[in-house]
Amino acid sequence: MSYKGTIERYKKFLPVDDKTPIVSLLEGDTPLLPSARIGKELGIDLYFKLEGLNPTGSFKDRGMSLTISKAVEVESPMVMCASTGNTSASAAAFSARAGIACTVLIPKGRIAMGKLAQALVHGCKILAVEGTFDEALDVAKALTDKHSITLVNSINPYRLEGQKTGAFEICDRLGEAPDYLVIPVGNAGNITAYWMGFKQYKQVSITSKLPKMIGFQAEGAAPLVCGHPVEDPQTIASAIRIGRPARGDEALAAAKESAGFIDMVCDDEIIEAYKKVARDEGYFCEPASAAAVAGLIKKVKSSEIKKGSVVVCILTGHGLKDPDTAIKVTDEMVTIKPDLSEAEKVLFD
Ligand SMILES: *Cc1c(COP(=O)(O)O)cnc(C)c1O
């Protein structure tokens, strides 16, 4: 049996033809892990989609495979993105794979260490912008408008086309769409893409129902909840530290059309959920992903998400992306001499 990436697996639902060169790292086909404890505690049938198990450790790879393939198809000399980290890691990896030049603009000092390491090691050009993600994106837009460079942020429609394959996989696995799809929201591309995917699968009768789309932003970076842009967004969850979401209107429309909603959670709730997923489920996700779990827990408790429902929560990125946060929010370890009785004292006293 041969391995296939997202484009080959879902070709007939994607804007590709036989002439499109396929740039793939065999992304997608990520596990839908049944919850061991949190689902039972909440009284729901809960699954986690482990998007951190994509080749670069986040869901961004789904959209990047198609986006870079299309850039190669039109012989673009360079691709570019602004990024809170995961988009740049993915763009860097897929560009390396394609052999195409790549430049990423990152908000200086505000991206997680693992993501920075990825961009560096894949050999793309990195511009560290002294400003926010939104300001970096403004520069990337201006550059790509003026020069013949392809912008690969989620403004690029191929990103969403590729990312909708996550919804396909969930339906293929469960036999139909879940009752609720719970997902963190930053630039709002992913919630928009999932909604597109579910609707497309309903059109061709692969699923008979559509999920309610439930999105969560971080309290200090919640423009879609507050109803206005946030100038200097703040949250520990750097992947969703975005004040002017590029796909904000579509995300709000997805929530509304599906009878879902977009709400927010604070950093304390995010960190509590982040540790709970690691400790109760055995899976290490990044803080932004935990925003969805934090929101889910709150909304089942408030009965806005009904008990007994089938819920899929998208764990968007891998915890190893951001080791600094893991170390910062957990207890210090105990230091001992290499001595049996000292070890016993710490363990059993
Ligand atoms: C990009 C990202 C998000 C936010 O997705 P959007 O499409 O920007 O809303 C959430 N979590 C992680 C880990 C991400 O990399």
Ligand as a Chemical Component Dictionary entry (heavy atoms), coordinates in Angstrom:
data_LIG
# 
_chem_comp.id                   LIG 
_chem_comp.type                 NON-POLYMER 
_chem_comp.pdbx_formal_charge   0 
_chem_comp.three_letter_code    LIG 
# 
loop_
_chem_comp_atom.comp_id 
_chem_comp_atom.atom_id 
_chem_comp_atom.alt_atom_id 
_chem_comp_atom.type_symbol 
_chem_comp_atom.charge 
_chem_comp_atom.model_Cartn_x 
_chem_comp_atom.model_Cartn_y 
_chem_comp_atom.model_Cartn_z 
_chem_comp_atom.pdbx_ordinal 
LIG C1 C1 C 0 -2.598 28.684 13.396 1  
LIG C2 C2 C 0 -2.960 28.035 14.677 2  
LIG C3 C3 C 0 -4.198 28.244 15.295 3  
LIG C4 C4 C 0 -5.214 29.215 14.787 4  
LIG O1 O1 O 0 -5.728 28.883 13.534 5  
LIG P1 P1 P 0 -6.371 30.007 12.624 6  
LIG O2 O2 O 0 -6.616 29.365 11.332 7  
LIG O3 O3 O 0 -5.346 31.105 12.555 8  
LIG O4 O4 O 0 -7.594 30.466 13.326 9  
LIG C5 C5 C 0 -4.486 27.543 16.451 10 
LIG N1 N1 N 0 -3.599 26.676 16.976 11 
LIG C6 C6 C 0 -2.402 26.455 16.416 12 
LIG C7 C7 C 0 -1.474 25.501 17.055 13 
LIG C8 C8 C 0 -2.036 27.123 15.246 14 
LIG O5 O5 O 0 -0.840 26.895 14.703 15 
# 
loop_
_chem_comp_bond.comp_id 
_chem_comp_bond.atom_id_1 
_chem_comp_bond.atom_id_2 
_chem_comp_bond.value_order 
_chem_comp_bond.pdbx_ordinal 
LIG C1 C2 SING 1  
LIG C2 C3 SING 2  
LIG C2 C8 DOUB 3  
LIG C3 C4 SING 4  
LIG C3 C5 DOUB 5  
LIG C4 O1 SING 6  
LIG O1 P1 SING 7  
LIG P1 O2 DOUB 8  
LIG P1 O3 SING 9  
LIG P1 O4 SING 10 
LIG C5 N1 SING 11 
LIG N1 C6 DOUB 12 
LIG C6 C7 SING 13 
LIG C6 C8 SING 14 
LIG C8 O5 SING 15 
# 
